[in-house]
């Protein structure tokens, strides 16, 4: 398709974004053309700001603006509890539960089986943090897929010898879920993780 060069360039850049096909990219490119100049400037600034000002927290590897993220700076958190998750998006998900006011998160990157080595998973940094003696329990909240389970078991094996309690978040039936519609593995996990009432 013939397109004015700058428009073609924007189309090409947008098309490279995940989940955006050629048609959507074209629609977005034309939309940008229609936008007010100050809105386009704001969008361009936001894109650059993300690159320039967002980096990993020195302590937990969550995304933040300064040296330490808000969670690590929060005095109200229980520093004896560390919750390990796979990626920054998971920190946000755990925070949304509102039940983690006592937890400090530690983003670990992706899972072991993805060909990612322990170095990239920030395991050394986690163990160094545990050596300081403040942490009494590590809650492993990696995903419940094969990679997440492998990472959880690997981590548990490393942490147990230190004498620090290791726990795994429970997997089971979704709230409001019907038994008859649950898949076998979910049901099996729910049974396995049962608790006394
Ligand atoms: Zn942090």
Boltz pocket constraint, residues with backbone or C-beta under 6 A from the ligand:
constraints:
  - pocket:
      binder: B
      contacts: [[A, 57], [A, 58], [A, 59], [A, 60], [A, 61], [A, 62], [A, 68], [A, 69], [A, 70], [A, 71], [A, 72], [A, 73], [A, 105]]
      max_distance: 6.0
